[in-house]
Amino acid sequence: MLAVQDIKSTQVKYNYYKGDYGSIQTNLQLVNWDDRWTGKAVNEMWTDLTQILEEHVNLHIPLKSERRKSGAKLSKKIQKMIRERSKAWHKYRQNSSGKNFEKYKQIRNKVNQCIRQEENQKRKRILKGFRGNPKRFYGYMRQMQSVKDSVIALKKDNGEMTKTDQETADLLSSYFKQVFTVEDTTNIPTVTQTVPDWEDTSLKFSTDVVKKKLQQLKTDKSPGPDNVRPLLKECATVLAKPLSLIFQQSYESGTMPDEWRTAHIVPIFKKGNRTDPANYRPVSLPCKIMEAIIKENLVKFWEDNDTFCNKRTTWFHQG
């Protein structure tokens, strides 16, 4: 289900950049996760961890008011020159002499020249920062748009238009469910060639492996419904232990926390008629740490046992 949020000019959010992560790590080090989670199911373990982290976020992460930017910020030097230009203009208005106008014109031209130079320098710095960072480029282009993309009223099957944000979200949610791809597991090919058996019990989610994955996370990703992601990298040393326990329990039991099945869905417009739900695609950012560890172990197993097709590998490298 798509959640509807009111977008205002001022939003209160957690300022993770100024968080007291030292205090959070000190407090989490005191928790004995093995004793705390003895006999607990994986869903209980995850719920308990997120509740603890939420308490620490409320205590040690300050809030900030995020306002929409009204425009480009000028340097103090140019702001001072603009004040001098205003004074020269008022002086000319009080005494409309040619001398006063010439002085005002000189200051005005100098201000315009400095603003252009500053904008060019800023543009060069921005362009230089785009190298190897496409996310920053597209973010900048979205900021430069005078008309922001937003989901407007959509057309229902009966031809009527949605009237509320909740009705629009429900229509998109229904459409995304219809087009969701379900893999056919009833017709899996049978492998006739003998290959080494994969030992399920050999896969271990060690603390060191989980810690390494946490430290590689990108902090600019969406936090998701659990709001845990911003803490994972900053507190990787102390969170690696509880997460390794959760991953191991989830793998061995074949179950996962209910919260892992949910995500924030952002409808992105593709092309065509904006009133057609089919012209939007869903984008979500669920947690992928456990999946990445399983994938790496499987790929290593296949490579060690020479399971990959040599012909396909050769074609891949040549193509």
Secondary structure, DSSP 8 states (H G I E B T S, - for coil): --------SEEEEE-GGG--HHHHHHHHHT--HHHHTTT--HHHHHHHHHHHHHHHHHHHS-EEEEE---S----HHHHHHHHHHHHHHHHHHHS--HHHHHHHHHHHHHHHHHHHHHHHHHHHHHHHHTTT-HHHHHHHHHHH-SS-------B-TTS-B--SHHHHHHHHHHHHHHH------SS-----S------GGG----HHHHHHHHHT--TTS--TTTT-HHHHHHTHHHHHHHHHHHHHHHHHHT---GGGG----EEEE-SS-TT-GGGEEEE-----HHHHHHHHHHHHHHHHTT-S-HHHHHHHHH-
